[in-house]
Amino acid sequence: MTTAREFAGPAIATLHDGSHDFDFLHGRWNVHHRRLCHPLSGSCERYEFNGTAVERPLWDGQANIEELDAELPECRLHGLALRLYCPLSRRWAIHWSTAENGTLDQPMMIGDFRNGYGEFYNQETFEDRGIFVRFLWTSLTREKCRWEQAYSADGGMTWETNWIMTFTRMARRRLSFNLPLRRQ
């Protein structure tokens, strides 16, 4: 029972060249995280933590890599997102890994950007039940953006947002030289 938008996909003629859709993300970011303690349990209890992310382009923008570093209440999170653009489908594939598991998680997220936001989906198993997973990228500017992860246990009819990351670009370091003034 696949009902989520990504599995149907738009007609090829309506797709744009999205190979640079993640360009807004390149650079260094402070990241504020809000996560549900117990997803899909009916609980609204959340915890918050901070971290950083470094985003680097690869292959002239058709790929990028994110290094995420955050201190959770119980451990440190070293995460890696590898995003690859497919020119044939004009869609992105997002792969996730952590230093703890050392592998690229499967299945990957698939999606694209339209009308100022990015939408990505996959199907996974969570606590022995099949679910849809959705990523949304919103508020896309050079200085701020937002990423959300949501789960659906009812085939995409309803969604529970369980992780929100608010990205704020780190101030660019200015080089200052304290050179003595030259007397004439």
Residue pairs with C-beta under 8 A, 6 or more apart in sequence:
1 155
2 123
2 155
3 155
3 156
3 157
4 121
4 132
4 134
4 152
4 155
4 156
5 119
5 121
5 156
6 110
6 111
6 119
6 120
6 121
6 122
7 121
9 89
9 91
12 90
15 89
15 90
15 91
15 112
16 90
17 87
17 90
18 85
18 90
18 91
18 92
18 112
18 113
19 61
19 62
19 85
19 87
20 61
21 85
21 92
21 112
21 113
21 118
22 55
22 57
22 61
22 64
22 83
22 92
23 57
23 61
24 140
24 141
24 142
24 145
25 55
25 64
25 66
25 145
25 167
26 55
26 56
26 57
26 64
27 54
27 55
27 169
27 170
28 52
28 53
28 54
28 55
28 169
28 170
29 52
29 53
29 54
29 55
29 167
29 168
29 169
29 170
30 50
30 51
30 52
30 167
30 168
30 169
30 170
31 50
31 51
31 52
31 53
31 68
31 70
31 165
31 166
31 167
31 168
32 48
32 50
32 165
32 166
32 168
33 48
33 49
33 50
33 51
33 70
33 163
33 164
33 165
34 46
34 47
34 48
34 163
34 164
35 46
35 47
35 48
35 162
35 163
35 164
36 43
36 44
36 45
36 46
36 160
36 161
36 162
36 163
37 43
37 45
37 46
37 47
38 45
39 126
39 151
39 160
39 162
40 126
40 127
40 131
40 151
40 153
40 160
40 162
47 72
47 73
49 70
49 71
49 72
49 73
50 70
50 71
51 68
51 69
51 70
51 71
51 77
52 68
52 69
52 70
52 170
53 66
53 67
53 68
53 69
53 167
54 66
54 67
55 64
55 65
55 66
56 64
56 65
56 66
57 63
57 64
58 64
58 65
61 85
62 84
62 85
62 87
63 82
63 83
63 84
63 85
64 82
64 83
65 80
65 81
65 82
65 83
66 79
66 80
66 81
66 82
66 83
67 78
67 79
67 80
68 77
68 78
68 79
68 80
68 81
69 76
69 77
69 78
69 79
70 76
70 77
70 79
71 77
77 98
78 98
78 99
78 100
79 96
79 97
79 98
79 99
80 96
80 97
80 98
80 99
81 94
81 95
81 96
82 94
82 95
82 96
82 97
82 104
83 92
83 93
83 94
83 95
84 92
84 93
84 95
85 91
85 92
86 92
86 93
90 112
91 110
91 111
91 112
92 110
92 111
92 112
92 118
92 120
93 108
93 109
93 110
94 108
94 109
94 110
94 111
94 120
94 135
95 104
95 105
95 108
96 104
96 105
96 109
97 103
97 104
97 105
107 122
107 123
107 124
108 122
109 120
109 121
109 122
109 133
109 135
110 120
110 121
110 122
111 118
111 119
111 120
111 121
111 135
112 118
112 119
112 120
113 119
113 137
116 138
116 140
117 136
117 137
117 138
117 140
118 135
118 136
118 137
118 140
119 134
119 135
119 136
119 137
120 134
120 135
120 136
121 132
121 133
121 134
121 135
122 132
122 133
123 130
123 131
123 132
123 133
124 130
124 131
124 133
125 131
126 151
126 153
129 153
131 151
131 152
131 153
132 151
132 152
132 155
132 156
133 149
133 150
133 151
133 152
134 148
134 149
134 150
134 151
134 152
134 159
135 147
135 148
135 149
136 146
136 147
136 148
136 150
137 145
137 146
137 147
138 145
138 146
138 148
139 145
139 146
142 169
143 168
143 169
144 166
144 167
144 168
144 169
145 167
146 164
146 165
146 166
146 167
147 164
147 165
147 167
148 161
148 163
148 164
148 165
149 161
149 162
149 163
149 164
150 159
150 160
150 161
150 162
151 159
151 160
151 162
152 158
152 159
152 160
